C-alpha cells in the first residue's frame, strides 16, 4: 500500500543513549525540544500527524500552507517547535497541542507561531525513499524544500560530535543526535543507527496517581512498563502547573494501586487509570532507578503509556 495515501506512518526512533563522540561515519544534529511530527505535503494540501497519528494542523494552523514550500510531493519527518527567546520552548508547543479552543489557538499562533524543522524524507514524488542511505536522503531533502519562516531543514555537522555537543551544552540546549551516514530509515522501529547524546536528561513516565501534601503541594506518582507490568518509579513535585494538574484530576480513578510492588509513603495516593504520559527532567538516575532532583516538564499526548518502558 502507498504510504502517502495510507497516512499511518510511525516514525523511526532513537535506540541508544551515549556520551559524545567523534566519528567520520556519523553526522550530528541538534536535538530540538519540540513535538515529533510527520508531514504529508502535496501540491494542494498539508497534513501533519504526531507519533500517535493524531492530526495536528488544527493546533498549528499557521503551518497549513507549508506544502507550497516543497517542489515535489513528499513525506517529511521532523519536529514541530515554537521558538521563544531564541530557543525551542517545549512548554509552548505542548500547551498548543493541548488546546481545543479555535480562538485561543489563533491568538497563540499569531503571538508565538510554530514552525516545522525537517530532518528526514521518507517519500519523494511517487515512491518511498526509506531504503536510501541517510546522506542521499539528506541531499533529497535539500532539493525538495524551499525554506521560509514556517519550514526549515535541520542543519548538521560531520565528524566533530564532541565539539558540537559542547556547543549545545554552552547554549543550554537539550543535546544532539548522532546518525550513521549509511543508515536506512526503518518505519516504527528503534535503531542504534541513531544515538541520543543529551545534556539535559529527561524521560517519559506514566502518571499513575497523585498525593496531596502539606501546604497544598501535589506530588505525582510515576511508573514505567516492564514486560507489560507497571513498575513504580517514584514521585515528582516541582514544576507541576495548575493547568496540568487540572487535566490530571479529570483522569478516571482506580480503586487500588496499579503496581505489583509499592514502597511505603504512598498510602494517601489517589490512583488513576494509567492513560496520561508526562516528561520529567532530572539530574541523574540513582542506583535503584530513582530520579535525582526531578522536575515535571509537561504532559504529552503524542506517546502511548505502553511505550513508556524501562
C-alpha positions in Angstrom: 0.0 0.0 0.0 1.3 3.5 -0.8 2.5 5.1 2.4 1.4 8.6 1.2 -2.2 7.6 0.7 -2.3 5.4 3.8 -1.0 8.2 6.1 -0.3 5.9 9.0 3.4 6.2 9.4 5.0 5.5 12.8 8.5 7.1 12.7 11.8 5.5 13.4 13.0 6.0 17.0 16.4 6.6 18.6 17.6 3.3 20.1 20.6 4.3 22.2 22.0 6.9 24.6 25.7 7.6 24.7 28.3 10.1 25.7 29.5 12.5 23.0 32.0 11.0 20.4 33.7 11.9 17.2 33.4 9.7 14.1 33.7 10.1 10.3 30.8 7.6 10.0 28.2 9.9 11.6 26.6 13.2 11.2 25.4 15.3 14.2 22.2 17.3 14.6 20.7 19.4 17.4 18.0 17.6 19.3 15.2 20.1 19.1 12.9 20.4 22.2 9.5 20.1 20.4 7.0 17.5 19.2 7.9 14.9 16.6 5.7 15.1 13.6 5.3 13.5 10.1 4.4 16.0 7.3 2.5 14.7 4.2 2.9 17.5 1.6 1.1 17.5 -1.7 0.7 20.3 -4.2 -2.7 21.3 -2.7 -2.6 20.3 0.9 -0.5 20.0 4.1 -1.2 17.2 6.6 0.6 16.9 9.9 0.4 13.9 12.2 2.2 13.2 15.5 3.7 9.9 16.6 0.3 8.5 17.6 -1.0 9.5 14.1 -3.2 12.3 15.6 -3.9 15.2 13.2 -2.1 18.3 14.3 -2.8 21.0 11.8 -5.8 22.3 13.8 -3.4 23.0 16.6 -0.9 24.8 14.3 -3.0 26.5 11.6 0.0 28.8 10.7 1.6 25.7 9.1 -1.3 25.0 6.7 0.5 26.3 3.7 3.9 24.7 4.0 3.1 22.4 1.1 3.7 25.4 -1.1 7.3 25.3 0.0 8.1 21.9 -1.4 8.9 21.2 -5.1 7.6 17.6 -5.1 5.0 15.5 -3.3 6.8 14.2 -0.2 6.6 12.8 3.3 8.9 14.5 5.8 10.0 13.6 9.3 10.7 16.4 11.7 9.9 18.4 14.7 7.2 20.9 15.5 8.7 23.7 17.5 7.9 27.1 18.9 10.9 29.4 19.4 10.8 31.6 22.5 13.8 33.9 23.5 15.8 32.3 20.7 15.5 28.6 21.7 12.8 25.9 21.2 10.3 26.0 24.1 8.8 22.6 24.8 6.2 24.1 27.2 4.8 26.3 24.4 4.4 23.5 21.8 2.9 21.2 24.4 0.5 23.9 25.6 -0.6 24.4 22.0 -1.0 20.7 21.3 -3.5 20.5 24.3 -5.6 23.5 23.1 -9.0 22.9 21.6 -10.5 26.5 21.5 -10.1 27.8 18.0 -9.9 31.5 19.1 -7.2 30.7 21.6 -5.2 28.7 19.1 -5.4 31.6 16.6 -4.3 34.0 19.3 -1.4 31.8 20.3 -0.3 31.2 16.6 -0.1 35.0 16.0 1.8 35.6 19.2 4.2 32.7 19.1 3.9 30.9 15.7 5.1 27.3 15.3 7.5 26.1 12.7 8.4 22.7 11.3 12.0 21.6 11.0 12.5 18.6 8.7 15.4 16.2 9.4 14.5 13.4 7.0 12.5 12.5 3.9 10.6 9.2 3.6 8.7 9.7 0.3 9.6 11.6 -2.9 7.3 12.3 -5.8 5.6 8.9 -6.1 7.7 6.4 -4.2 9.2 5.6 -0.8 12.9 6.5 -0.3 13.4 4.9 3.1 15.8 2.3 1.6 18.2 5.1 0.5 21.3 5.8 2.8 20.8 8.8 5.1 23.2 11.1 3.2 21.3 10.5 -0.1 18.0 11.3 1.8 19.6 14.5 3.2 20.5 15.6 -0.4 17.0 14.9 -1.5 15.6 16.9 1.5 17.7 19.9 0.4 16.5 19.6 -3.1 12.8 19.4 -2.2 12.3 22.2 0.4 12.3 25.9 -0.2 12.8 27.2 3.4 10.8 30.1 4.9 9.9 31.2 8.4 7.4 28.2 8.8 9.5 25.3 7.4 13.3 24.7 7.7 15.8 21.9 7.1 17.8 20.6 10.1 21.4 21.5 9.8 24.1 19.0 10.7 27.9 18.7 11.0 30.2 15.8 10.2 32.8 14.1 12.4 33.0 16.6 15.3 30.4 15.3 17.7 32.2 16.3 20.9 32.6 20.0 19.9 29.1 20.1 18.7 27.8 18.6 22.0 29.8 21.2 24.0 28.3 24.0 21.9 24.8 22.7 22.6 25.7 22.4 26.3 27.0 26.0 26.4 23.7 27.2 25.0 21.7 25.2 27.5 20.1 23.2 24.6 18.7 19.7 25.0 21.6 17.9 23.3 22.4 16.3 19.9 21.7 13.2 17.9 24.3 11.2 16.1 23.2 9.4 12.9 25.1 6.9 10.9 25.7 8.2 7.4 24.8 4.9 5.6 21.7 4.1 7.7 18.3 3.4 6.1 15.0 4.6 7.6 13.1 1.8 9.4 9.4 2.6 10.0 8.1 2.0 13.5 11.5 0.7 14.8 14.1 1.7 17.4 17.5 1.7 15.9 21.0 2.1 17.2 21.9 3.9 13.9 20.5 7.0 15.7 22.2 7.8 19.1 20.9 10.4 21.6 23.6 12.5 23.3 21.7 14.5 25.9 22.8 17.4 28.1 19.5 17.9 29.9 18.3 14.4 30.9 14.6 13.6 30.7 12.4 10.5 30.3 8.7 9.7 29.8 6.6 8.3 32.6 3.0 7.1 33.1 1.0 9.2 35.5 -0.3 6.7 38.0 -1.7 8.9 40.8 -1.1 11.9 42.9 -0.7 12.7 46.6 -1.8 15.8 48.5 1.0 17.0 50.7 1.2 19.8 53.3 0.9 23.3 52.2 -1.2 22.5 49.1 1.7 20.7 47.4 0.8 18.0 44.9 3.2 15.1 44.2 2.7 13.0 41.0 3.3 9.2 41.3 5.3 7.9 38.3 5.5 4.5 36.6 7.0 2.7 33.6 6.2 -0.6 32.0 8.4 -3.7 32.2 7.0 -6.8 30.4 3.5 -5.2 30.3 3.5 -4.6 34.1 3.7 -1.1 35.7 6.8 -0.5 37.9 6.8 2.2 40.5 9.4 5.0 39.6 8.9 7.5 42.4 7.4 11.0 42.6 7.8 14.4 41.0 6.6 17.5 42.7 8.5 20.5 41.3 7.3 22.1 38.0 3.7 20.9 38.1 1.4 23.7 36.8 -2.2 24.3 37.8 -3.2 23.7 34.2 -1.5 20.3 34.1 -3.0 19.2 37.4 -6.5 20.2 36.3 -6.1 17.7 33.4 -4.6 15.0 35.7 -7.5 15.4 38.1 -10.1 14.6 35.4 -8.5 11.2 34.7 -10.7 8.3 35.9 -9.7 6.9 39.3 -8.7 3.3 40.2 -9.9 1.7 43.4 -6.5 0.0 44.0 -2.9 0.9 43.2 -1.6 -0.4 39.8 1.8 -1.7 40.8 3.0 -5.2 41.9 5.2 -3.7 44.5 4.7 -0.3 46.1 7.0 1.2 48.8 5.6 2.9 51.9 4.8 6.6 51.7 2.1 6.2 49.1 -0.8 5.3 51.5 -2.7 8.5 50.8 -2.4 8.5 47.0 -5.3 8.9 44.6 -4.8 6.2 42.0 -5.6 6.9 38.3 -6.2 4.8 35.2 -2.7 4.9 33.6 -3.6 6.8 30.4 -1.6 10.0 30.7 2.1 10.4 29.9 4.4 13.1 31.2 8.0 14.1 30.7 10.2 14.6 33.7 13.6 16.3 33.8 16.2 15.1 36.3 19.9 15.4 37.1 20.7 11.7 37.1 19.2 8.3 38.0 20.1 6.7 41.3 21.5 3.1 41.6 18.0 1.7 42.2 16.5 3.6 39.2 15.0 6.6 41.1 15.3 10.1 39.9 17.6 12.8 41.4 16.1 16.3 41.5 13.1 15.5 39.2 11.1 18.4 37.7 7.8 17.9 35.9 8.2 19.2 32.3 4.7 18.6 30.9 2.0 16.2 29.7 2.5 14.7 26.2 -0.3 13.4 24.0 2.0 12.0 21.3 3.1 9.0 23.2 1.1 5.9 24.4 1.6 4.9 28.1 2.6 1.4 26.9 5.6 3.0 25.1 7.0 4.3 28.5 9.3 1.4 29.2 12.2 0.8 31.5 
